[in-house]
Amino acid sequence: MTRSQAVDPNVCGVTAVIAVIDGKWKTSLLWLLEAGPQRPAEIRRRLPGLSEKVLTQALREMASDGLVHREVHDVLPLKTVYSLTDFGRRLSDALGPVSDLGHERLDRMTAERAAQAAQAAQAEPAVS
């Protein structure tokens, strides 16, 4: 999926939305920003493994796509705060049911693995 699909008026609406949240960190960033405005350092602490470079790039893309608002406070040192825009909040709300489906899938997979492990344990001959 390419970022150009996010602005192409000839693609499916779902494709246009997926193009703006595509990537490893953007849905996590939406989820964190649901709780309220965050500074980049706070976000990095809450998402181990997210580099400063990747965070900056993702937030810039999300700002350019209208999902987040970047506010710079004129103090020393500069203080930058990111928050969800109305569009970002609407997108986050729309992703709620998708998240629920994802959790259902994970729960089902966990139950299936547990059942398979139990079957395998019953099938093993007893060692005496």
C-alpha positions in Angstrom: 0.0 0.0 0.0 1.3 3.4 -0.8 0.8 6.8 0.8 -0.4 8.1 -2.6 -3.5 5.9 -2.2 -4.5 8.1 0.7 -5.2 11.0 -1.6 -6.3 9.2 -4.7 -10.0 9.9 -5.2 -10.4 6.8 -7.3 -9.7 4.2 -4.6 -12.0 2.5 -2.2 -12.6 4.5 1.0 -11.3 1.7 3.1 -8.1 1.7 1.1 -7.7 5.4 1.6 -8.0 5.0 5.4 -5.7 2.0 5.6 -3.1 4.0 3.7 -3.0 6.7 6.4 -2.6 4.1 9.3 -0.4 1.7 7.4 2.8 1.0 9.2 4.0 -0.7 12.4 3.4 2.2 14.8 0.5 4.4 13.6 -2.3 2.5 15.2 -0.4 2.4 18.5 0.1 6.1 18.2 -3.6 6.6 17.7 -4.4 4.5 20.7 -1.9 6.4 22.9 -3.2 9.8 21.8 -6.8 8.8 22.6 -5.8 9.3 26.2 -4.9 12.9 25.5 -2.1 15.1 24.3 1.4 13.6 24.6 4.9 14.8 24.2 7.2 12.8 21.9 9.4 11.6 24.9 6.3 10.3 26.7 5.2 8.4 23.6 8.7 6.9 23.2 8.7 5.7 26.8 5.3 4.0 26.3 6.3 2.3 23.1 9.6 0.6 23.6 11.4 -0.1 20.4 10.1 3.0 18.6 13.1 5.1 17.6 13.0 8.9 17.6 13.5 9.0 13.9 10.6 6.7 13.2 8.4 8.4 15.7 9.1 11.8 14.1 8.4 10.5 10.6 5.1 8.8 11.7 3.8 11.8 13.5 4.7 14.1 10.6 2.8 11.8 8.2 -0.1 11.6 10.6 -0.2 15.4 10.9 -0.1 15.8 7.1 -2.9 13.3 6.8 -5.0 15.3 9.3 -4.9 12.7 12.1 -2.9 14.6 14.7 -2.3 18.2 15.6 1.3 19.3 16.4 1.5 22.2 18.9 4.8 23.8 19.6 5.0 25.9 22.8 7.4 28.8 22.7 9.4 28.0 25.8 13.0 27.0 26.3 13.5 24.2 25.7 10.8 24.0 23.0 7.9 21.9 24.1 6.0 20.0 21.4 2.7 18.3 22.1 0.7 16.0 19.8 -3.0 15.4 20.1 -5.7 13.8 17.9 -7.7 16.0 15.6 -11.4 15.5 15.2 -10.7 13.3 12.2 -8.1 11.3 14.1 -10.6 10.8 17.0 -13.3 9.7 14.5 -10.9 7.2 12.9 -9.8 5.9 16.3 -13.5 5.4 17.2 -14.1 3.6 13.9 -11.2 1.3 14.6 -12.7 0.2 17.9 -14.8 -2.6 16.5 -11.8 -3.7 14.3 -9.8 -3.9 17.5 -12.5 -6.0 19.2 -12.4 -8.4 16.2 -8.7 -8.6 16.6 -8.9 -9.5 20.3 -11.6 -12.1 19.5 -9.3 -13.7 16.9 -6.3 -13.7 19.4 -8.5 -15.3 22.1 -9.7 -17.9 19.6 -6.2 -18.7 18.6 -5.0 -19.0 22.2 -7.9 -21.4 23.0 -7.1 -23.5 19.9 -3.5 -23.8 20.8 -4.4 -24.8 24.4 -6.8 -27.4 23.1 -4.1 -28.8 20.7 -1.6 -28.9 23.5 -4.1 -30.8 25.7 -4.8 -33.2 22.9 -1.1 -33.8 22.3 -0.5 -34.4 26.1 -3.3 -36.9 26.2 -2.0 -38.7 23.1 1.5 -39.2 24.5 2.0 -42.6 26.1 2.6 -42.5 29.8 6.2 -42.9 30.8 6.8 -45.1 33.8 
